[in-house]
Amino acid sequence: MTDGSVPESGPALVVPAEIRDRILERARDGRPEEICGIFGGEYDPSPDGRSRVRSYYPAPNIAETPRTRYRIDPEAQLEIFEALEGDAGEEIVGFYHSHPRGPPRPSATDAARATWPDRSYLIVSLEPLEVGSWRWRKEGASGAFERERLVLG
């Protein structure tokens, strides 16, 4: 589903309101650059699965053009993965980043760089203000984003 409408069934990402609010605050503070990070929690890859965010890990954006792209620092990413899988006993649920000037959906660059099948990719758009989530679905040699429900919990 690429039209941006939120499906009534299918996959869902459950995010505590407090975590959503902190990411929104960080996106506003980081403007005009994109912010990014990783979600830890309970990961459910099934077609109608509900992944649950329990923690979030802000990461440095080391993209060459951070106003229009994001790239999580590989060393920071490895440290975060080790912390959430080891110390916290969580799974990698997905990733988040901001679009300070829209669009409120994955860009072509987001799709070209997505590498974690069945994980959630939450996007915070500041203009217009919107928070949405998508699952990256691997299809042969490529893939596509599928809109998922975002549930505050």
TIZAKOL-707245 format. One record per residue (C-alpha): x, y, z; residue in three letters; residue number from 1. Coordinates in steps of 0.25 Angstrom, whole numbers, plus 5000, padded with zeros to 4 digits. Layout:
BEGIN
X	Y	Z	ALA	NUM $
...
***
This chain:
BEGIN
5000	5000	5000	MET	1 $
5007	5013	4995	THR	2 $
4996	5023	4995	ASP	3 $
4998	5026	5010	GLY	4 $
4984	5022	5015	SER	5 $
4985	5014	5028	VAL	6 $
4979	5000	5027	PRO	7 $
4969	4995	5037	GLU	8 $
4976	4982	5038	SER	9 $
4989	4976	5036	GLY	10 $
5002	4979	5043	PRO	11 $
5003	4989	5054	ALA	12 $
5014	4996	5062	LEU	13 $
5010	4999	5077	VAL	14 $
5018	5011	5082	VAL	15 $
5016	5017	5096	PRO	16 $
5011	5031	5095	ALA	17 $
5023	5036	5104	GLU	18 $
5033	5030	5093	ILE	19 $
5025	5036	5082	ARG	20 $
5025	5050	5089	ASP	21 $
5040	5049	5091	ARG	22 $
5043	5046	5077	ILE	23 $
5034	5058	5072	LEU	24 $
5042	5067	5082	GLU	25 $
5055	5062	5077	ARG	26 $
5051	5064	5062	ALA	27 $
5047	5078	5065	ARG	28 $
5060	5081	5072	ASP	29 $
5068	5075	5061	GLY	30 $
5061	5083	5050	ARG	31 $
5065	5086	5039	PRO	32 $
5073	5073	5039	GLU	33 $
5067	5059	5040	GLU	34 $
5068	5051	5053	ILE	35 $
5069	5036	5054	CYS	36 $
5069	5024	5063	GLY	37 $
5065	5010	5066	ILE	38 $
5054	5003	5073	PHE	39 $
5055	4991	5083	GLY	40 $
5044	4983	5088	GLY	41 $
5036	4971	5083	GLU	42 $
5037	4968	5068	TYR	43 $
5026	4961	5061	ASP	44 $
5028	4958	5046	PRO	45 $
5015	4952	5043	SER	46 $
5006	4958	5032	PRO	47 $
4997	4963	5043	ASP	48 $
5007	4964	5054	GLY	49 $
5008	4975	5065	ARG	50 $
5022	4979	5068	SER	51 $
5023	4986	5082	ARG	52 $
5033	4997	5084	VAL	53 $
5039	4996	5098	ARG	54 $
5051	5006	5097	SER	55 $
5057	5015	5087	TYR	56 $
5071	5018	5084	TYR	57 $
5074	5032	5077	PRO	58 $
5086	5031	5068	ALA	59 $
5095	5041	5061	PRO	60 $
5091	5044	5047	ASN	61 $
5104	5044	5039	ILE	62 $
5098	5046	5025	ALA	63 $
5106	5055	5015	GLU	64 $
5093	5063	5014	THR	65 $
5086	5062	5027	PRO	66 $
5075	5072	5023	ARG	67 $
5070	5062	5013	THR	68 $
5075	5048	5017	ARG	69 $
5078	5040	5029	TYR	70 $
5089	5030	5031	ARG	71 $
5091	5023	5045	ILE	72 $
5106	5023	5049	ASP	73 $
5110	5008	5047	PRO	74 $
5118	5008	5060	GLU	75 $
5106	5014	5068	ALA	76 $
5097	5004	5061	GLN	77 $
5105	4992	5066	LEU	78 $
5106	4998	5080	GLU	79 $
5091	5000	5080	ILE	80 $
5088	4986	5075	PHE	81 $
5097	4980	5086	GLU	82 $
5091	4988	5097	ALA	83 $
5076	4985	5093	LEU	84 $
5078	4970	5090	GLU	85 $
5088	4967	5101	GLY	86 $
5086	4976	5113	ASP	87 $
5071	4979	5110	ALA	88 $
5067	4965	5105	GLY	89 $
5059	4972	5094	GLU	90 $
5058	4970	5079	GLU	91 $
5061	4980	5068	ILE	92 $
5047	4985	5065	VAL	93 $
5050	4995	5054	GLY	94 $
5055	5009	5052	PHE	95 $
5051	5024	5052	TYR	96 $
5055	5037	5045	HIS	97 $
5049	5050	5042	SER	98 $
5045	5058	5030	HIS	99 $
5046	5072	5035	PRO	100 $
5039	5077	5022	ARG	101 $
5031	5065	5018	GLY	102 $
5027	5057	5012	PRO	103 $
5019	5049	5023	PRO	104 $
5023	5036	5016	ARG	105 $
5035	5028	5011	PRO	106 $
5043	5035	5000	SER	107 $
5050	5027	4989	ALA	108 $
5063	5028	4996	THR	109 $
5057	5022	5008	ASP	110 $
5052	5010	5000	ALA	111 $
5065	5009	4993	ALA	112 $
5073	5008	5006	ARG	113 $
5063	5000	5014	ALA	114 $
5070	4987	5018	THR	115 $
5062	4980	5029	TRP	116 $
5051	4972	5024	PRO	117 $
5038	4972	5032	ASP	118 $
5043	4983	5042	ARG	119 $
5036	4996	5044	SER	120 $
5040	5009	5039	TYR	121 $
5034	5021	5047	LEU	122 $
5034	5034	5040	ILE	123 $
5032	5048	5047	VAL	124 $
5028	5059	5037	SER	125 $
5028	5073	5043	LEU	126 $
5022	5080	5031	GLU	127 $
5011	5075	5031	PRO	128 $
5012	5069	5045	LEU	129 $
5009	5054	5044	GLU	130 $
5015	5042	5049	VAL	131 $
5013	5029	5041	GLY	132 $
5019	5015	5041	SER	133 $
5022	5005	5030	TRP	134 $
5027	4991	5029	ARG	135 $
5038	4988	5019	TRP	136 $
5034	4976	5011	ARG	137 $
5045	4968	5003	LYS	138 $
5040	4964	4989	GLU	139 $
5050	4956	4981	GLY	140 $
5063	4965	4979	ALA	141 $
5055	4978	4983	SER	142 $
5044	4982	4993	GLY	143 $
5033	4991	4996	ALA	144 $
5028	4999	5008	PHE	145 $
5014	4994	5014	GLU	146 $
5006	5004	5022	ARG	147 $
5004	4999	5036	GLU	148 $
4995	5004	5047	ARG	149 $
5002	5012	5058	LEU	150 $
4995	5009	5072	VAL	151 $
4999	5017	5084	LEU	152 $
5000	5008	5096	GLY	153 $
***
